[in-house]
Amino acid sequence: MHNTAIYPGTFDPITNGHLDIIERAVPLFEQVIIAVACDSSKPVLFSIQERIQMIKDVIKNYANVWVEEFSGLLVDYACKKGANVIIRGLRAVSDFEHEFQMASINKRLNPKIETLFMMTHEDNFFLSSSAIKEIASLGGSLAGFVPGIVAEKIKQRFNK
């Protein structure tokens, strides 16, 4: 069986919590595709191209990880890519209810695709892209929350 996992999200921006999940998924799968949603209903700070570039900059040292945009149903995208696993990161119990619902729907849509829930490291339980954007908009330090290259991009965005 082809051992490919999809890690989907908006990644606006990618945080150290996202990176923690990626780093831990890398040894578990032959290939990890970071699938950046381009048709999300969430308001975004960065364009799809900017988000993809930031992720590429952060994961450049991983040979078995690549980044792509996707639209439509996640299970359809996973099928096209030959992926058999969808990775979902969990921060707290509050994330689980929504993620469990989505995993159940995806399982009904395509029973061959499994969802793997991964808890982020305890140092990152509180991190969210929304919180990062709020901290940055108020001039706060992003040290320890996002990779350095991402912090610079966010600073540039809010300094305009």
QUIVEN-V214006 format. One line per field, one symbol per residue. psi: psi as a letter, one per 30 degrees, with the letter a starting at -180 (. if undefined). burial: I if it has 9 or more other ideal C-beta (glycine too) atoms within 8 Angstrom, else O. A space follows every 10 residues. Layout:
psi->???
burial->???
This chain:
psi->kkikkkjlle hilklfeeee eeeffeffle kkkjjjkfhk fkkkekleee eeeeeeeegf gjfgklklll lakeeeeeee fgkfkkkkkk elefeeeeee eeeeeeeeej ffklkjkkkl kffgefklee eeeeeefggl kgkfelleee eeeeeeeff.
burial->OOOIIIIIII IIIIIIIIII IIOIIIOOIO IIIIIIIOOO OOOIOIOOOI IIOIIIIIIO OIOOIOIIII OOOIIOIIIO IOIIIIIIII IOOOIIOOIO OIIOOIIOOI OOIOIIIIOI OOOIIOIIIO IIIOIIOOOO OIOOIIIOII IOIIIOIIOO
